[in-house]
Amino acid sequence: MGAWQSEFARALVDPAAPLPARLFCGNPQRRFAVHRNNVRVSLTEALASRFPAVRKIVGEDFFEAAATIFIAAHPPRSPLVMFYGSGFPAFLADFEPAREIPYLADVAALEAARVRAFHAADADPLGRAALETASPGQLANMRFALHPSLEIVASPHPVVTIWAMNSGGRELAPISDWGAEEALIVRPGSEVEVRRLPPGAAVFLHGLSNGKLLSEAAAAAGAADGRFDLALSLAALFAGLAIAMSEA
């Protein structure tokens, strides 16, 4: 991109930037201001569409103010507006006015993962029938490929509960347990699912995604959390999370 194009693009998203040079039209300042406002509104709407729970938590005015600052610092790098805002969770983590809402960035990370999961590659989940003839020993020495849409968002806050209450999945109510939660985001079929992972399951799934044998991943999960339930994790694995298996 040439210097003038860069200057023009920067001025579009940053209200503090000077008017680009060589604008040959009647009343260029007014016309450019209208164009700049249209860009800001469209990008703010893109962020609101991608992060509806965040917007609900902070309110419309706070969200719009934060979006304006984010847009000025992070202009679009792709024509695919649906993916705009990948850096918004990290921005919120360092956004001083949001410091009193420490879970906000994690909710944003969950919502960003949902969009990526929706647009991830399709893959047929591995059914239980594929393992009907496998003995426990064979199963322990298998490796599994996980669904390409699968992501895990770990938070020291009850991120799944907070997200569900602000996305229509649960009614708003006081949260009695403010402990950590790990969110599993996956699209095994046509719909993106958000599940709260049981203890140790995140370590188990991370191990499988890194090529560990099932027995190795299970041992790591049990060592990380004594409450790890292998049977529960296997049920989830064969209900949409795994797409392929191979013996060591």
VOTIPA-786404 format. One record per residue: residue number from 1; residue in three letters; chain; x, y, z of N, C-alpha, C in turn. Coordinates in steps of 0.02 Angstrom, whole numbers. Layout:
BEGIN
NUM	ala	A	X	Y	Z	X	Y	Z	X	Y	Z .
...
***
This chain:
BEGIN
1	met	A	42	-59	0	0	0	0	44	62	0 .
2	gly	A	28	111	-45	67	171	-49	57	216	11 .
3	ala	A	100	267	16	98	312	73	31	348	78 .
4	trp	A	4	370	21	-59	406	23	-116	361	43 .
5	gln	A	-116	299	16	-168	251	35	-166	235	109 .
6	ser	A	-105	229	136	-98	216	208	-124	275	249 .
7	glu	A	-109	335	226	-133	395	259	-209	399	258 .
8	phe	A	-238	381	201	-311	383	193	-343	331	239 .
9	ala	A	-315	270	239	-343	216	279	-339	233	354 .
10	arg	A	-283	261	375	-275	279	445	-326	333	465 .
11	ala	A	-335	382	422	-382	437	438	-454	411	441 .
12	leu	A	-469	358	404	-538	331	405	-557	303	474 .
13	val	A	-509	272	508	-526	238	571	-505	277	633 .
14	asp	A	-464	329	624	-439	367	682	-465	438	679 .
15	pro	A	-513	456	722	-541	523	721	-489	578	735 .
16	ala	A	-434	559	768	-383	608	785	-334	620	728 .
17	ala	A	-336	578	676	-290	585	620	-310	644	577 .
18	pro	A	-261	679	547	-278	735	503	-311	713	439 .
19	leu	A	-345	759	407	-378	745	343	-325	727	291 .
20	pro	A	-335	674	252	-285	657	201	-275	713	150 .
21	ala	A	-216	718	124	-203	769	73	-234	749	7 .
22	arg	A	-240	798	-38	-262	787	-107	-333	759	-111 .
23	leu	A	-378	787	-71	-448	770	-78	-482	825	-119 .
24	phe	A	-499	809	-181	-525	859	-227	-601	851	-233 .
25	cys	A	-636	884	-188	-709	883	-190	-734	943	-151 .
26	gly	A	-796	960	-160	-824	1015	-122	-831	997	-49 .
27	asn	A	-809	1039	-6	-812	1029	67	-783	960	86 .
28	pro	A	-719	948	73	-689	882	86	-691	862	160 .
29	gln	A	-685	909	204	-686	892	276	-753	862	296 .
30	arg	A	-807	892	273	-874	866	290	-885	799	258 .
31	arg	A	-868	793	195	-880	730	159	-839	673	188 .
32	phe	A	-776	688	205	-734	636	234	-760	617	303 .
33	ala	A	-785	665	341	-812	650	407	-871	602	402 .
34	val	A	-913	611	351	-970	566	341	-944	496	324 .
35	his	A	-895	492	280	-866	427	260	-834	394	321 .
36	arg	A	-796	432	360	-763	405	420	-815	378	469 .
37	asn	A	-869	415	478	-921	392	525	-954	328	501 .
38	asn	A	-965	322	435	-995	261	408	-949	201	420 .
39	val	A	-884	211	412	-836	156	424	-837	137	498 .
40	arg	A	-835	187	541	-835	173	613	-898	136	634 .
41	val	A	-955	157	608	-1018	124	626	-1018	52	602 .
42	ser	A	-996	40	540	-997	-27	513	-950	-73	552 .
43	leu	A	-891	-49	571	-844	-90	609	-869	-101	681 .
44	thr	A	-901	-51	709	-930	-59	776	-985	-111	774 .
45	glu	A	-1025	-110	722	-1078	-161	714	-1048	-230	705 .
46	ala	A	-992	-235	670	-959	-299	661	-935	-326	729 .
47	leu	A	-907	-282	770	-885	-303	837	-945	-323	880 .
48	ala	A	-999	-284	876	-1058	-300	916	-1088	-367	895 .
49	ser	A	-1084	-382	831	-1110	-446	807	-1067	-504	831 .
50	arg	A	-1002	-493	836	-957	-546	856	-953	-554	932 .
51	phe	A	-966	-499	969	-960	-500	1042	-1024	-475	1076 .
52	pro	A	-1081	-508	1062	-1144	-484	1091	-1147	-489	1167 .
53	ala	A	-1118	-541	1196	-1120	-548	1269	-1078	-494	1303 .
54	val	A	-1020	-478	1273	-979	-424	1300	-1018	-359	1298 .
55	arg	A	-1051	-346	1243	-1091	-285	1236	-1146	-282	1289 .
56	lys	A	-1178	-338	1301	-1232	-338	1351	-1204	-326	1421 .
57	ile	A	-1146	-353	1436	-1116	-346	1502	-1099	-273	1516 .
58	val	A	-1068	-239	1468	-1043	-171	1481	-1093	-117	1461 .
59	gly	A	-1142	-134	1421	-1190	-84	1398	-1169	-52	1332 .
60	glu	A	-1217	-23	1298	-1206	3	1231	-1155	60	1229 .
61	asp	A	-1160	107	1276	-1116	166	1275	-1043	146	1287 .
62	phe	A	-1032	103	1337	-964	81	1353	-936	42	1294 .
63	phe	A	-977	-2	1265	-953	-43	1210	-934	0	1150 .
64	glu	A	-975	50	1134	-961	92	1076	-897	133	1088 .
65	ala	A	-888	157	1149	-827	195	1164	-765	151	1158 .
66	ala	A	-769	90	1185	-713	44	1180	-700	25	1107 .
67	ala	A	-753	14	1070	-746	-5	999	-712	51	959 .
68	thr	A	-729	113	974	-699	170	938	-624	171	949 .
69	ile	A	-602	160	1011	-531	160	1026	-497	100	993 .
70	phe	A	-529	42	996	-501	-18	965	-494	-9	890 .
71	ile	A	-545	17	858	-544	25	785	-487	71	764 .
72	ala	A	-476	125	803	-422	171	786	-354	138	791 .
73	ala	A	-346	94	839	-281	61	850	-273	-2	809 .
74	his	A	-329	-32	788	-326	-96	752	-372	-94	691 .
75	pro	A	-351	-60	639	-392	-59	578	-396	-128	546 .
76	pro	A	-446	-140	505	-454	-206	473	-394	-224	430 .
77	arg	A	-374	-287	432	-320	-312	389	-346	-359	336 .
78	ser	A	-411	-371	337	-441	-418	289	-508	-390	266 .
79	pro	A	-528	-404	204	-594	-383	182	-651	-424	213 .
80	leu	A	-634	-478	249	-685	-521	280	-703	-491	348 .
81	val	A	-756	-450	348	-774	-413	408	-797	-461	464 .
82	met	A	-822	-519	445	-846	-567	496	-790	-588	543 .
83	phe	A	-727	-583	521	-671	-602	563	-639	-541	598 .
84	tyr	A	-666	-482	587	-637	-423	618	-645	-426	694 .
85	gly	A	-593	-407	729	-596	-405	802	-561	-462	836 .
86	ser	A	-518	-499	801	-483	-554	833	-440	-531	891 .
87	gly	A	-417	-468	888	-376	-441	942	-416	-408	997 .
88	phe	A	-483	-409	992	-524	-374	1041	-518	-403	1112 .
89	pro	A	-515	-469	1120	-506	-495	1189	-442	-470	1221 .
90	ala	A	-386	-470	1185	-322	-446	1213	-327	-371	1227 .
91	phe	A	-361	-335	1184	-371	-263	1195	-409	-251	1260 .
92	leu	A	-462	-289	1271	-502	-281	1332	-462	-299	1394 .
93	ala	A	-417	-347	1388	-377	-368	1446	-332	-311	1470 .
94	asp	A	-313	-266	1425	-269	-210	1443	-306	-143	1445 .
95	phe	A	-372	-145	1435	-412	-83	1432	-428	-60	1503 .
96	glu	A	-398	-4	1522	-402	19	1591	-474	27	1616 .
97	pro	A	-520	56	1577	-589	62	1602	-624	-4	1615 .
98	ala	A	-597	-59	1588	-629	-125	1599	-597	-164	1656 .
99	arg	A	-550	-133	1692	-514	-169	1745	-562	-193	1800 .
100	glu	A	-617	-159	1809	-665	-179	1861	-708	-237	1839 .
101	ile	A	-699	-259	1777	-736	-318	1752	-683	-369	1730 .
102	pro	A	-650	-402	1777	-592	-443	1760	-607	-502	1715 .
103	tyr	A	-669	-523	1711	-687	-581	1669	-705	-561	1598 .
104	leu	A	-707	-496	1583	-733	-473	1519	-692	-499	1461 .
105	ala	A	-625	-497	1466	-583	-520	1411	-592	-594	1398 .
106	asp	A	-604	-633	1451	-614	-705	1442	-681	-720	1406 .
107	val	A	-732	-681	1423	-796	-688	1387	-786	-671	1314 .
108	ala	A	-747	-619	1300	-732	-600	1231	-694	-655	1195 .
109	ala	A	-647	-687	1230	-608	-741	1200	-654	-800	1182 .
110	leu	A	-703	-814	1225	-751	-867	1211	-792	-850	1149 .
111	glu	A	-814	-788	1145	-855	-768	1087	-815	-768	1023 .
112	ala	A	-752	-747	1026	-709	-750	967	-700	-822	944 .
113	ala	A	-692	-868	991	-684	-938	974	-746	-966	942 .
114	arg	A	-804	-943	962	-867	-966	932	-870	-949	858 .
115	val	A	-848	-889	840	-849	-868	770	-800	-911	730 .
116	arg	A	-740	-922	759	-692	-965	723	-718	-1036	715 .
117	ala	A	-752	-1061	766	-780	-1129	761	-833	-1133	707 .
118	phe	A	-874	-1081	702	-927	-1080	651	-899	-1085	581 .
119	his	A	-842	-1053	570	-812	-1051	503	-757	-1102	493 .
120	ala	A	-746	-1145	542	-694	-1196	536	-714	-1249	485 .
121	ala	A	-665	-1288	465	-678	-1341	415	-727	-1392	443 .
122	asp	A	-766	-1420	398	-812	-1474	417	-772	-1539	426 .
123	ala	A	-796	-1581	470	-766	-1647	480	-817	-1693	513 .
124	asp	A	-819	-1754	490	-867	-1802	518	-841	-1828	585 .
125	pro	A	-879	-1821	639	-857	-1847	704	-850	-1923	702 .
126	leu	A	-806	-1947	744	-795	-2019	750	-849	-2048	795 .
127	gly	A	-885	-2097	770	-939	-2127	808	-916	-2183	854 .
128	arg	A	-958	-2201	900	-941	-2256	946	-930	-2322	909 .
129	ala	A	-964	-2330	854	-958	-2393	817	-886	-2407	796 .
130	ala	A	-847	-2355	786	-778	-2364	765	-736	-2397	819 .
131	leu	A	-759	-2397	881	-720	-2425	936	-750	-2488	966 .
132	glu	A	-802	-2513	936	-837	-2570	966	-793	-2631	973 .
133	thr	A	-745	-2639	927	-703	-2698	929	-636	-2686	964 .
134	ala	A	-625	-2624	988	-561	-2608	1020	-561	-2631	1092 .
135	ser	A	-508	-2666	1112	-501	-2686	1182	-475	-2627	1222 .
136	pro	A	-481	-2630	1289	-454	-2575	1330	-380	-2562	1317 .
137	gly	A	-341	-2616	1304	-270	-2607	1289	-259	-2572	1224 .
138	gln	A	-298	-2591	1173	-292	-2558	1108	-313	-2484	1113 .
139	leu	A	-365	-2472	1150	-390	-2404	1158	-337	-2360	1191 .
140	ala	A	-304	-2387	1242	-253	-2349	1278	-195	-2329	1233 .
141	asn	A	-182	-2369	1182	-125	-2356	1137	-146	-2324	1071 .
142	met	A	-202	-2290	1072	-226	-2254	1013	-213	-2179	1019 .
143	arg	A	-205	-2148	962	-202	-2075	958	-265	-2050	922 .
144	phe	A	-285	-1990	938	-347	-1963	910	-336	-1894	881 .
145	ala	A	-366	-1882	824	-368	-1815	795	-433	-1783	817 .
146	leu	A	-429	-1721	840	-488	-1686	865	-519	-1643	810 .
147	his	A	-582	-1627	821	-619	-1588	771	-584	-1521	758 .
148	pro	A	-579	-1499	695	-543	-1437	680	-574	-1375	709 .
149	ser	A	-636	-1378	730	-669	-1320	760	-656	-1314	835 .
150	leu	A	-626	-1365	864	-621	-1369	937	-570	-1319	965 .
151	glu	A	-592	-1281	1015	-549	-1236	1052	-568	-1240	1126 .
152	ile	A	-520	-1224	1168	-531	-1222	1241	-512	-1152	1266 .
153	val	A	-557	-1122	1304	-543	-1057	1335	-545	-1069	1411 .
154	ala	A	-486	-1062	1442	-481	-1071	1515	-483	-1003	1548 .
155	ser	A	-518	-1000	1604	-525	-936	1639	-524	-948	1714 .
156	pro	A	-495	-901	1753	-499	-906	1826	-568	-885	1851 .
157	his	A	-612	-865	1805	-680	-844	1822	-731	-893	1793 .
158	pro	A	-793	-891	1815	-844	-936	1788	-867	-913	1719 .
159	val	A	-823	-919	1670	-833	-888	1605	-892	-918	1567 .
160	val	A	-901	-984	1573	-957	-1016	1537	-1024	-993	1566 .
161	thr	A	-1028	-990	1632	-1089	-968	1666	-1105	-896	1648 .
162	ile	A	-1054	-853	1651	-1065	-782	1635	-1087	-774	1563 .
163	trp	A	-1053	-809	1517	-1071	-804	1447	-1143	-828	1436 .
164	ala	A	-1161	-884	1465	-1228	-912	1456	-1282	-864	1481 .
165	met	A	-1268	-831	1537	-1317	-784	1565	-1325	-721	1523 .
166	asn	A	-1275	-706	1482	-1278	-645	1442	-1287	-659	1368 .
167	ser	A	-1302	-722	1352	-1315	-740	1282	-1382	-774	1273 .
168	gly	A	-1421	-777	1327	-1487	-807	1322	-1489	-880	1340 .
169	gly	A	-1431	-911	1355	-1430	-981	1371	-1454	-997	1442 .
170	arg	A	-1448	-948	1486	-1471	-956	1555	-1499	-889	1578 .
171	glu	A	-1543	-892	1627	-1570	-831	1655	-1518	-797	1698 .
172	leu	A	-1520	-731	1698	-1476	-693	1742	-1493	-707	1814 .
173	ala	A	-1442	-723	1854	-1452	-739	1924	-1385	-731	1960 .
174	pro	A	-1386	-724	2025	-1323	-720	2062	-1283	-784	2052 .
175	ile	A	-1217	-777	2046	-1173	-835	2037	-1143	-851	2105 .
176	ser	A	-1159	-910	2131	-1136	-928	2198	-1064	-953	2198 .
177	asp	A	-1042	-985	2144	-975	-1012	2140	-935	-973	2089 .
178	trp	A	-888	-931	2112	-848	-890	2068	-781	-923	2053 .
179	gly	A	-782	-989	2050	-720	-1025	2035	-705	-1025	1961 .
180	ala	A	-647	-1053	1944	-624	-1056	1875	-669	-1104	1834 .
181	glu	A	-676	-1087	1770	-710	-1131	1723	-671	-1135	1658 .
182	glu	A	-675	-1192	1625	-644	-1202	1559	-698	-1216	1508 .
183	ala	A	-699	-1176	1456	-750	-1182	1405	-725	-1223	1346 .
184	leu	A	-764	-1270	1324	-751	-1307	1262	-796	-1279	1209 .
185	ile	A	-767	-1256	1154	-805	-1230	1097	-793	-1276	1038 .
186	val	A	-847	-1302	1008	-840	-1351	955	-903	-1350	911 .
187	arg	A	-894	-1369	848	-951	-1374	802	-950	-1443	769 .
188	pro	A	-972	-1494	805	-971	-1562	776	-1023	-1571	721 .
189	gly	A	-1075	-1529	722	-1126	-1532	670	-1134	-1464	638 .
190	ser	A	-1196	-1441	635	-1209	-1376	604	-1209	-1319	654 .
191	glu	A	-1213	-1335	719	-1217	-1284	771	-1155	-1283	814 .
192	val	A	-1133	-1222	831	-1076	-1215	878	-1101	-1229	948 .
193	glu	A	-1064	-1270	984	-1082	-1286	1053	-1030	-1258	1101 .
194	val	A	-1053	-1235	1159	-1009	-1213	1212	-1025	-1257	1273 .
195	arg	A	-974	-1293	1296	-984	-1338	1353	-934	-1320	1409 .
196	arg	A	-956	-1328	1469	-910	-1320	1526	-874	-1386	1537 .
197	leu	A	-808	-1384	1534	-769	-1446	1540	-766	-1469	1612 .
198	pro	A	-771	-1534	1623	-761	-1561	1691	-688	-1559	1711 .
199	pro	A	-672	-1568	1775	-603	-1564	1798	-555	-1609	1758 .
200	gly	A	-499	-1582	1738	-447	-1621	1704	-459	-1632	1630 .
201	ala	A	-518	-1618	1605	-534	-1633	1535	-493	-1590	1487 .
202	ala	A	-479	-1527	1507	-440	-1484	1463	-370	-1512	1453 .
203	val	A	-339	-1536	1506	-273	-1565	1501	-275	-1627	1458 .
204	phe	A	-327	-1667	1466	-336	-1728	1426	-341	-1711	1351 .
205	leu	A	-382	-1662	1334	-392	-1644	1264	-330	-1611	1235 .
206	his	A	-296	-1569	1274	-234	-1539	1251	-182	-1593	1236 .
207	gly	A	-180	-1644	1279	-133	-1699	1268	-147	-1736	1203 .
208	leu	A	-211	-1751	1191	-229	-1785	1128	-213	-1742	1068 .
209	ser	A	-226	-1676	1072	-213	-1632	1015	-139	-1626	1001 .
210	asn	A	-97	-1640	1051	-24	-1638	1042	5	-1705	1024 .
211	gly	A	-37	-1754	1008	-14	-1818	984	0	-1871	1036 .
212	lys	A	-20	-1859	1099	-9	-1910	1151	-56	-1969	1142 .
213	leu	A	-33	-2027	1164	-78	-2084	1167	-134	-2069	1216 .
214	leu	A	-190	-2103	1208	-246	-2092	1254	-225	-2106	1326 .
215	ser	A	-186	-2158	1337	-163	-2174	1405	-119	-2119	1433 .
216	glu	A	-77	-2090	1391	-32	-2036	1414	-71	-1973	1430 .
217	ala	A	-120	-1957	1387	-160	-1897	1399	-202	-1905	1462 .
218	ala	A	-228	-1966	1473	-268	-1979	1533	-225	-1975	1596 .
219	ala	A	-164	-2001	1593	-120	-1998	1651	-102	-1926	1668 .
220	ala	A	-90	-1885	1617	-74	-1814	1629	-134	-1778	1660 .
221	ala	A	-194	-1794	1636	-254	-1762	1662	-266	-1783	1735 .
222	gly	A	-255	-1847	1750	-264	-1870	1819	-213	-1839	1866 .
223	ala	A	-152	-1829	1842	-100	-1798	1883	-115	-1725	1895 .
224	ala	A	-146	-1692	1846	-162	-1621	1852	-222	-1610	1898 .
225	asp	A	-269	-1657	1898	-329	-1650	1940	-354	-1719	1958 .
226	gly	A	-354	-1734	2022	-375	-1799	2045	-448	-1814	2032 .
227	arg	A	-486	-1764	2014	-557	-1775	2001	-570	-1795	1928 .
228	phe	A	-518	-1801	1888	-527	-1817	1817	-564	-1883	1809 .
229	asp	A	-615	-1881	1766	-658	-1940	1753	-646	-1962	1681 .
230	leu	A	-609	-2015	1671	-592	-2039	1604	-654	-2060	1566 .
231	ala	A	-699	-2095	1599	-760	-2119	1565	-801	-2061	1538 .
232	leu	A	-806	-2008	1577	-843	-1949	1555	-810	-1915	1495 .
233	ser	A	-743	-1912	1497	-707	-1881	1442	-710	-1924	1379 .
234	leu	A	-708	-1989	1387	-715	-2034	1329	-783	-2027	1297 .
235	ala	A	-835	-2019	1338	-902	-2011	1311	-906	-1948	1268 .
236	ala	A	-874	-1894	1291	-873	-1832	1252	-831	-1840	1189 .
237	leu	A	-777	-1877	1195	-732	-1887	1138	-768	-1922	1081 .
238	phe	A	-809	-1971	1098	-844	-2009	1047	-914	-1982	1033 .
239	ala	A	-927	-1921	1057	-991	-1889	1042	-979	-1822	1007 .
240	gly	A	-928	-1821	964	-919	-1763	922	-852	-1731	923 .
241	leu	A	-810	-1747	974	-746	-1712	979	-691	-1743	936 .
242	ala	A	-690	-1809	930	-639	-1844	891	-664	-1855	820 .
243	ile	A	-617	-1850	772	-635	-1862	702	-596	-1919	670 .
244	ala	A	-543	-1941	703	-503	-1997	676	-463	-2027	733 .
245	met	A	-441	-2090	722	-400	-2124	772	-348	-2165	736 .
246	ser	A	-293	-2178	771	-241	-2221	743	-205	-2256	799 .
247	glu	A	-183	-2317	788	-146	-2354	838	-73	-2333	837 .
248	ala	A	-42	-2336	895	29	-2317	900	72	-2366	860 .
***
